[in-house]
């Protein structure tokens, strides 16, 4: 019979059940709450002595509990019930999921809490001897409220249903600074949660393939998980979902990111099949982009909707244009190399000519950190000057999660790796101090001044939900409030894949693992400890794992030990001893 069924696909994810770690709140007639933390058989039964009991007599406060699973994860909830009594028949419950405790305690419409993208607040019915599962979202906290009057329900277990792809963590990073170790680990986990059949932006919202988001995610995927199919699946989907003359996600800058991802993934794997199978798409996309570069080095991006979109914190700012043009040049350079793979020399030359034109008309370095960083990486401005004038002043102030990798890399290019690590700890360590177990869609260090931790229900200022709905376009120094640019308040995602790229930065710049030839056939080891005493880790390649150990020596040099597959040629940087 199974062979005759018309299947659409197969879910690659596995399912595991999580125990809650804490009870943060209870209301009404609730007893036996300690029983919810006892590990039991995942099987309903007729007689279970150790249950959570919730009762409503009518007219009073509803029985409710708020549970904390300790970590953000992707999935739903499984509730096992025992016997009950209810005047209305099958009792009703309200389930409210939250990435923060206060989100789980909020109502729809409060601080921009919504059921958009995934249901986070809804009513269910739980019959006797139920083992039903509900929802598919990203969460850490859940509020369960008994709605029916004159009802008593015994609950055997409340389990988080963790659904994820069971893939190995092939890359690793450890160093003399424990906070950096934690940042790498959380970044890797953040990326992992978003590695579904394709790669998502976030597990609560939007759960879409956003190509811009995907570039920093791709860097983390290859650093931690190696050659995973979710990257090429995402690229292929985006090209089919928005066929030419449309751009991926209907944004010209995301077409630029598409090319960079395709190139950087090819450079990592050495595989040409994707480029060759998407030859016509790549050629057509490059022709469209080349047509946007004018003969004097100007561009026609302003004629397109969101033509100068870089990221939300810089959207609408005149200073962002220089960064977009830098991105444009980088994408054409990447496109030229893809053309070389496909044997399209004429188009490759055209792309390089247009890339040079974009670089011939460069203004002074942007006053914003994200555009300035891309200008450095594109070779459109001097790294040291950009660092001193833009990237260093204010420290981590003005960082963004999406653009942080490029800001950190630009600082390293300027010889400021120690300063980059300090900013990395301030910025991403700030999220950890707020109780983050995954990294967020957006963050500003000023939120820490008065913000309560994610598992806190006390304090006047809610770091997740409290923010204003202002218009920031055209403001020179806009305030950075939680989710202020696009998704405000509780709609703001606390697990967003584009914030995972610090893992790639630590591997590339601290361990110094730099890809020098396609397919990782030649790898450079150029460690930059930047004040650290030692660092070590592993980096996956198509031929196996490269292991590196770096340590400062008494003469100011760095000693390096490494192991690499025999197919890989290793180049050691200057100032390094073996």
C-alpha positions in Angstrom: 0.0 0.0 0.0 2.8 2.5 0.9 4.3 2.1 -2.6 1.0 3.3 -4.1 0.9 6.5 -2.0 1.6 9.9 -3.7 4.2 11.4 -1.4 5.5 14.9 -1.8 8.7 14.6 0.3 10.2 13.3 3.5 11.0 15.1 6.7 14.7 14.8 7.6 14.2 15.9 11.1 14.1 13.8 14.2 12.0 14.4 17.3 13.1 14.3 20.9 11.2 15.2 24.0 12.5 17.8 26.5 11.7 18.1 30.2 10.9 21.5 31.5 13.5 22.9 33.9 11.7 25.5 36.0 8.3 26.7 37.0 8.3 30.5 36.8 4.7 31.3 37.6 1.5 29.7 38.7 -2.0 31.0 39.3 -5.3 29.8 40.5 -5.8 26.3 41.9 -2.6 24.4 40.9 -1.1 21.6 42.9 1.5 18.9 42.4 3.5 21.1 40.1 6.7 19.4 41.3 5.6 16.3 39.5 6.0 17.9 36.1 9.8 17.7 36.5 9.8 13.9 37.1 11.0 11.9 34.2 8.3 9.4 33.2 7.4 7.0 30.4 6.1 8.8 27.4 2.9 6.9 27.5 -0.6 7.7 28.8 -1.9 5.5 31.6 -5.0 5.0 33.7 -3.3 5.5 37.1 -0.6 8.0 37.4 0.0 9.0 41.0 2.4 11.9 40.3 0.5 14.5 38.3 0.1 18.2 38.0 -3.4 19.0 39.0 -5.2 22.1 37.6 -8.7 23.1 38.8 -11.2 25.8 38.0 -14.2 26.1 40.3 -15.8 29.0 38.3 -15.6 32.7 38.8 -12.1 32.8 40.1 -8.6 33.1 38.6 -7.9 30.4 36.0 -5.4 27.8 36.9 -2.2 28.4 35.0 1.5 27.6 34.9 4.5 29.1 33.2 7.2 26.6 32.3 10.8 27.2 31.3 12.6 24.6 29.2 16.0 26.3 29.7 16.9 26.6 26.1 15.3 27.9 22.9 14.4 25.2 20.5 12.3 24.5 17.4 9.2 22.4 17.7 6.0 22.2 19.8 4.6 20.7 23.0 3.3 17.2 23.9 0.8 17.1 26.8 -0.2 13.8 28.5 -3.4 13.9 30.5 -4.9 11.6 33.0 -8.5 11.6 34.3 -10.5 14.8 34.5 -13.9 16.1 35.4 -15.5 18.9 33.4 -19.1 20.1 33.3 -18.7 21.2 29.7 -17.3 17.9 28.5 -13.8 18.1 27.1 -11.8 20.8 28.9 -10.2 23.7 27.0 -6.7 25.0 27.5 -4.9 28.0 26.3 -1.3 27.5 25.1 1.0 30.5 24.9 4.6 30.0 23.6 7.3 32.6 24.1 11.0 33.2 23.3 11.0 35.1 26.6 9.0 34.6 29.8 7.1 37.9 29.2 6.2 36.9 25.7 4.6 33.7 27.0 2.7 35.9 29.6 1.4 38.3 26.9 -1.9 38.5 25.0 -2.2 38.8 21.3 -1.8 42.5 20.4 0.2 43.3 23.5 3.6 44.7 22.7 3.1 43.5 19.1 2.6 39.8 20.0 1.0 38.1 17.0 0.1 34.7 15.6 1.8 35.6 12.3 4.0 33.0 10.8 3.5 30.5 13.6 0.7 30.1 16.2 2.0 31.2 19.6 -1.3 31.7 21.4 -4.3 29.5 20.8 -6.9 27.3 22.4 -6.9 23.5 22.4 -9.1 20.7 23.8 -7.4 18.0 25.8 -9.5 14.8 26.2 -9.0 12.2 28.8 -5.8 10.1 28.2 -4.5 12.5 25.6 -1.0 12.5 24.3 -1.5 15.1 21.7 1.1 17.4 20.2 0.6 21.0 19.3 2.3 23.8 17.4 5.5 24.2 15.4 7.4 27.3 16.4 10.5 28.5 18.1 10.2 28.9 21.9 11.7 28.4 25.4 8.7 29.2 27.6 5.1 28.0 27.6 2.1 29.2 29.6 -0.7 26.6 30.0 -4.0 27.9 31.2 -7.1 25.9 32.0 -10.0 27.8 30.5 -13.0 25.6 31.3 -15.0 26.3 34.4 -15.9 23.6 36.9 -13.1 21.5 35.6 -10.2 19.5 37.2 -7.5 18.0 35.0 -4.6 15.8 35.9 -1.6 16.3 33.7 1.0 13.5 33.7 3.7 15.3 31.6 4.4 18.5 29.6 7.2 17.8 27.1 8.9 20.1 24.6 8.8 18.4 21.2 12.3 19.3 19.8 12.4 18.7 16.1 15.8 19.2 14.4 18.1 17.7 11.8 20.4 15.3 13.6 23.7 16.3 12.1 27.2 16.2 13.6 29.1 19.3 14.7 32.3 18.8 12.8 33.9 22.2 13.5 34.9 23.5 16.9 36.6 26.4 18.7 38.2 26.7 22.1 40.4 29.4 23.5 41.7 31.0 26.7 38.6 33.2 26.9 35.5 31.3 28.1 33.1 34.0 26.9 34.3 33.6 23.3 33.9 29.8 23.7 30.3 30.4 24.7 29.7 32.8 21.8 31.0 30.2 19.3 28.8 27.5 20.8 25.6 29.6 20.9 26.3 30.8 17.3 26.7 27.3 16.1 23.5 26.2 17.8 21.6 29.2 16.4 22.6 28.2 12.9 21.7 24.6 13.5 18.1 25.3 14.6 17.6 27.2 11.3 19.1 24.4 9.2 15.8 22.8 8.2 15.2 21.1 4.7 16.5 24.5 3.5 18.0 27.2 5.6 15.6 29.6 7.4 16.0 33.1 8.7 14.4 32.2 12.1 12.5 29.4 13.7 9.6 31.5 15.0 9.5 34.0 12.2 9.7 34.2 9.2 10.8 30.6 8.6 11.6 31.7 5.0 14.6 31.5 2.7 15.9 35.0 2.8 19.0 35.1 0.6 20.7 38.0 2.3 20.3 36.3 5.7 21.8 33.2 4.1 25.3 34.5 3.4 26.4 34.7 7.1 24.5 31.5 7.8 26.4 29.8 5.0 29.7 30.9 6.5 28.7 29.2 9.8 27.4 26.1 8.1 30.6 25.4 6.3 32.6 26.3 9.5 30.7 24.0 11.8 28.7 21.5 9.8 30.7 21.2 6.5 29.1 20.4 3.2 25.4 20.4 4.1 22.8 20.3 1.3 20.6 23.0 2.9 22.7 25.7 1.2 22.3 24.6 -2.4 18.7 23.7 -1.8 18.1 27.3 -0.6 19.9 28.8 -3.6 18.0 26.6 -6.0 14.7 27.3 -4.3 15.3 31.1 -4.5 16.1 31.0 -8.2 13.0 29.0 -9.0 10.7 30.9 -6.6 11.6 34.2 -8.2 12.6 33.5 -11.8 14.3 36.1 -14.0 13.7 38.9 -14.5 12.7 38.9 -10.9 15.4 39.0 -8.2 15.6 36.6 -5.3 13.1 37.8 -2.6 12.3 40.5 -5.1 15.4 42.5 -3.9 18.3 43.4 -6.2 20.8 43.4 -3.2 19.6 39.9 -2.4 20.5 38.9 -5.9 24.0 40.1 -5.1 24.1 38.0 -2.0 22.9 35.0 -4.1 25.9 35.3 -6.3 28.3 35.6 -3.3 26.7 32.6 -1.6 27.0 30.5 -4.8 30.6 31.6 -5.3 31.7 31.1 -1.6 30.0 27.7 -1.4 31.7 26.6 -4.7 35.1 27.9 -3.3 34.5 25.8 -0.2 33.4 22.6 -1.8 35.1 22.8 -5.2 32.0 21.4 -6.8 31.0 22.8 -10.1 27.7 20.9 -10.7 25.5 23.7 -9.2 26.9 26.4 -11.3 26.8 24.4 -14.4 23.2 23.3 -13.8 22.2 26.9 -13.1 24.2 28.3 -16.0 21.3 30.1 -17.7 20.1 31.6 -14.4 23.5 32.9 -13.4 24.2 34.3 -16.9 20.8 36.1 -17.0 21.2 37.4 -13.5 24.7 38.8 -14.2 23.5 40.5 -17.4 20.7 42.2 -15.5 23.1 43.4 -12.8 25.7 44.5 -15.3 23.0 46.6 -17.0 22.6 48.6 -13.8 26.2 49.9 -13.9 26.6 53.1 -15.9 29.6 53.9 -18.1 30.8 56.6 -15.6 30.8 54.2 -12.7 27.3 55.3 -11.5 24.5 52.9 -11.0 20.7 52.6 -11.6 19.9 51.0 -8.2 17.9 54.0 -7.2 15.4 53.2 -9.9 14.5 49.9 -8.2 12.4 49.3 -5.1 14.7 49.0 -2.1 17.6 49.3 -4.5 20.0 50.5 -1.8 18.8 48.1 1.0 21.7 46.8 3.0 20.2 46.1 6.4 17.4 47.5 8.5 19.5 49.8 10.7 20.9 51.6 7.7 17.8 51.5 5.5 16.9 54.9 4.1 20.3 56.4 5.1 22.2 58.1 2.3 25.5 56.7 3.8 24.3 53.2 3.1 24.7 53.6 -0.7 28.5 53.3 -0.6 28.1 49.9 1.2 25.6 48.7 -1.3 27.9 49.6 -4.2 30.7 47.7 -2.4 28.4 44.7 -2.2 27.6 45.1 -5.8 31.2 45.1 -6.8 31.9 42.0 -4.7 29.0 40.2 -6.3 30.2 41.0 -9.8 33.7 39.8 -8.9 32.2 36.6 -7.6 30.0 36.3 -10.7 33.1 36.6 -12.9 34.7 33.6 -11.1 31.5 31.6 -11.5 31.6 32.5 -15.2 35.1 31.1 -15.3 33.8 27.8 -13.9 31.2 27.7 -16.6 33.6 28.7 -19.5 31.8 32.0 -20.0 34.9 34.2 -20.6 33.2 37.1 -22.4 30.6 37.5 -19.6 33.4 37.1 -17.0 35.3 40.0 -18.6 32.1 42.1 -18.7 31.5 41.5 -15.0 35.1 42.5 -14.1 34.8 45.6 -16.2 31.6 46.7 -14.4 33.2 45.8 -11.0 36.1 48.1 -11.8 33.7 50.9 -12.8 32.0 50.7 -9.5 35.3 50.9 -7.7 36.3 54.0 -9.8 33.6 56.1 -8.3 34.0 55.8 -4.5 33.3 58.6 -2.1 34.8 59.0 1.3 34.3 56.1 3.7 30.7 55.9 5.0 30.0 57.2 8.5 28.0 54.0 9.3 29.8 50.8 10.4 28.1 48.3 8.1 28.7 50.2 4.8 32.2 51.1 5.9 33.0 47.4 6.6 31.8 46.3 3.1 33.8 49.1 1.6 36.9 47.7 3.3 36.2 44.1 2.1 35.5 45.3 -1.5 38.8 47.3 -1.5 36.9 50.6 -1.9 38.6 52.2 1.1 41.7 51.9 3.3 41.1 49.4 6.2 43.1 51.4 8.8 41.4 54.6 7.9 38.0 53.0 8.0 38.8 51.4 11.4 40.0 54.6 13.0 37.3 56.9 11.6 34.2 54.6 11.7 34.6 51.1 13.0 36.4 51.7 16.3 34.7 54.8 17.7 31.9 53.9 20.0 33.0 50.3 20.2 30.1 47.9 19.7 27.7 50.7 19.5 26.3 50.7 15.9 26.8 47.0 15.4 24.1 44.9 13.8 23.6 41.1 13.9 23.3 40.7 10.2 26.4 42.8 9.4 28.6 42.0 12.5 30.7 39.4 10.6 31.7 42.0 8.0 32.4 44.6 10.6 34.6 42.2 12.6 36.4 41.1 9.4 37.1 44.7 8.3 38.6 45.4 11.7 40.8 42.3 11.4 41.9 43.5 8.0 43.0 46.7 9.7 45.2 44.8 12.1 42.6 45.3 14.9 41.8 41.7 15.8 42.1 42.4 19.6 39.6 45.3 19.3 37.3 43.1 17.2 37.3 40.4 19.8 36.5 43.0 22.5 33.6 44.3 20.5 32.4 40.7 19.8 32.4 40.0 23.5 30.6 43.3 24.3 27.9 42.8 21.6 27.2 39.0 21.6 28.3 38.6 25.2 25.6 41.2 25.9 22.9 38.9 24.6 24.3 36.1 26.7 24.1 38.3 29.8 20.5 38.8 29.0 19.9 35.1 29.2 20.1 34.3 25.5 20.6 30.7 24.4 20.4 31.7 20.8 21.4 34.9 19.1 18.8 37.5 18.0 17.5 39.2 15.0 18.7 42.6 16.2 20.5 43.9 19.3 21.9 47.1 20.7 24.1 47.2 23.8 22.0 50.0 25.3 19.2 47.6 25.8 21.2 46.1 28.7 21.1 49.2 30.8 17.7 48.5 32.4 16.5 45.3 30.6 15.5 42.3 32.6 16.7 38.8 31.7 14.7 36.6 29.3 13.5 34.4 32.2 12.5 37.3 34.4 9.0 38.5 35.1 10.1 41.4 37.3 11.4 44.9 36.5 9.9 47.7 34.6 11.7 47.3 31.3 11.2 44.2 29.2 14.2 43.7 26.9 12.1 41.7 24.5 8.8 43.5 24.4 9.3 47.1 25.4 10.2 49.4 22.5 8.7 52.2 20.4 7.3 52.2 17.0 9.2 55.1 15.4 10.2 56.0 11.9 14.0 56.0 11.7 14.4 56.9 8.0 16.4 60.0 7.6 17.4 60.3 11.3 21.2 60.7 11.7 21.5 58.9 15.0 18.3 56.9 15.4 17.6 55.1 18.7 18.1 51.4 18.7 15.1 49.8 20.3 14.3 46.2 20.2 12.9 45.3 16.8 12.5 48.9 15.9 13.1 48.7 12.2 10.8 46.0 11.0 9.5 43.7 13.6 8.8 45.3 16.9 8.3 44.0 20.4 7.4 40.3 20.9 7.4 39.8 17.1 11.1 40.3 17.2 13.0 37.0 16.7 15.4 35.8 19.4 16.8 33.0 17.2 17.9 34.4 13.9 20.4 32.6 11.6 22.1 35.7 10.3 23.5 36.3 13.8 25.5 33.1 13.8 28.5 34.2 11.8 30.8 34.9 14.8 31.5 31.2 14.7 33.0 31.7 11.2 34.9 34.8 12.2 36.6 33.0 15.2 37.6 30.1 12.9 38.8 32.3 10.1 40.7 35.0 12.0 41.6 33.7 15.4 42.5 30.2 14.3 43.5 31.7 11.0 41.9 29.1 8.7 41.7 30.8 5.3 40.6 29.0 2.1 43.1 29.7 -0.7 41.9 27.4 -3.5 38.6 26.0 -4.5 37.6 22.8 -2.7 40.0 23.6 0.2 42.9 22.1 -1.8 45.1 24.8 -0.3 44.4 26.3 3.1 46.3 29.1 4.9 46.8 29.1 8.7 47.3 32.7 9.7 46.3 32.9 13.4 45.5 36.3 15.0 45.2 35.7 18.7 44.5 39.3 19.5 45.3 39.2 23.2 44.4 35.5 23.7 47.0 33.1 25.1 45.9 30.2 23.0 43.2 28.9 20.7 42.4 25.6 19.1 39.8 24.0 17.0 38.7 21.9 14.0 37.5 23.0 10.6 35.6 20.6 8.3 36.7 20.2 4.6 35.6 18.0 1.7 38.6 15.7 2.6 38.2 15.6 6.3 38.9 17.8 9.3 41.8 20.3 9.7 42.9 20.6 13.4 44.8 23.7 14.6 46.4 24.6 17.9 47.8 28.0 18.4 49.7 29.4 21.4 51.6 32.6 22.2 55.3 32.1 22.8 57.7 34.1 24.9 59.3 35.8 21.9 56.0 37.3 20.8 55.4 34.8 18.0 52.6 32.2 17.7 53.4 28.5 17.7 51.1 26.4 15.6 50.4 22.7 15.5 48.1 21.3 12.8 46.8 18.1 11.3 45.3 18.1 7.9 44.2 15.5 5.3 47.0 14.6 2.8 45.0 16.1 -0.1 45.3 19.6 1.4 48.3 21.8 1.1 48.9 24.0 4.2 50.4 27.4 4.0 51.7 28.9 7.3 51.6 32.7 7.9 54.6 34.8 8.8 55.4 35.2 12.5 54.3 31.7 13.1 56.6 28.9 14.4 56.0 25.2 14.0 
